[in-house]
Amino acid sequence: MSSAHQTCEPARVEELLRTLAPAVLGVLVRRYGDFGTCEDAVQEALLAAAVQWPAEGVPANPPGWLVKVAARRWTELWRNETARRRREEAAALLAPPEPAPAPASDDTLTLLMLCCHPSLTPASQVALTLRAVGGLSTAEIARALLVPPATAAQRISRAKQTIRASGATFRMPPPDERSTRMAAVTEVLYLIFNEGYTASSGSALHRVELTAEAVRLTRQLHALLPRDGEVAGLLALMLLTDARRPARVGPDGALVPLADQDRSRWDAAAVAEGVALISRTLARGPVGPYQLQAAIAAVHDEAPRAEDTDWPQILTLYDLLDAVAPGPMVTLNRVVAVAMVHGSLAGLRHLAAAEADPALADHHRLHAVRAHLLDLAGDHEAARAHYELAARRTLNLPEQRYLRLRAARAGHPPEAGTGR
């Protein structure tokens, strides 16, 4: 291995390590097979690089350096374990040569599939994906998910134990399992993005590190599967949604609804990329739920002003989405579209039917939508009561402040205050 080094800032080193993590882990798992031990070894190699490279320079062959250090550490870990497995003699002979890194693209997709193994819970899938594919440390995952480090460590440890117990190997699932596993992969990336875009609890509306990581991983997945319409749709949806983030919070930290946002602050490059991507993807067909959600986001983002929004087109798209992938949030968003096209009373009638779904019955967004529609219909006292109820039902502090402000200002609602 060449000893030539080049200096690099710590932030650049961190970005480089996250990019290389899936390839390095893939090399070890492909070679040795034990996901848990390999992942531990790679984490130690990444930690060593994070300490050494900013001070000593990045080696000429960064992936090779990481593979060599991780393989050496794997051998040490394996030898410790073989005392119990009566493999001391075989382990002592292991002095792995420096293997050439496998292609990052192949390993990224295989790792995503493994991290989304059906034996894992969604919470474990998210934590393991952020660790193994995202390259985040346990402390970073704990901060991102707003859980104590011990909880994050436990989730990751149990996930690795579960994968080991399931007998899963580092290979692509058989063809009859791939569609189901891919659905889990895209759902995990979607969950990571949504938790970052609107945190389920805490003092911040956004957790940018999560949205950025979701976009980065989805870009990788799209590069691997450029003809997969749903992966392209998911990436377009993330880009079109995250483009609004700069205008979504006011100078005082308060939430700004879609209709009130300063659209000049939206990320025009992200909007253009997302619109172009979903336009190409829809032309190929068939159309899936992420593509439809991206198309809805594109209609919002292409409107120069809130009053220019093509609500009839949005309602048509929600009708299609409700047929393809019905769900409580789809139902609720469709109610808003109905109200924007046919009036607030029509929206309230649809909302009354929707709340029969137990998943919506006490959700804060149902009360927020009802308050918004009641305000539009002129029943400001009822609107105030439901805004207050919605505020009590959410754990996100910026959302609470926004909903209480809407309660105080009932009688002057925004045009479409439920948008993202």
Buried (B, 14 or more C-beta within 10 A) or exposed (E): EEEEBEEBEEEEBBBBBBBBBBBBBBBBBBBBEBBBBBBBBBBBBBEBBBEBBBEEBBBEBBBBBBBBBBBBBBBEBBBEEBEEEEBEEEBEEBEBEEBEBBEBBBBBBBBBBBBBBEEBEEBBBBBBBBBBBBBBBBEBBBBBBBBEBEBBBBBBBBBBEBBEEEEBEBEEBEEEEEEEBBEBBBBBBBBBBBBBBBBEEEEBBBBEBBBEBBBBBBBBBBBBBEEBBBBBBBBBBBBBBBBBBBBBBBEEEEBBBBBBBEBEBBBEEBBBBBBEBBEEBBEEEEBBBBBBBBBBBBBBBEBEEBEEBEBEBBBBBBBBBBEBEEBBEBBBBBBBBBBBBBBBEBBBBBBEEBBEBEEBEEBBBBBBBBBBBBBBBEBBEBBBBBBBBBBEBBEBBBBBBBBBEBBEBBEEBBBBBBBB
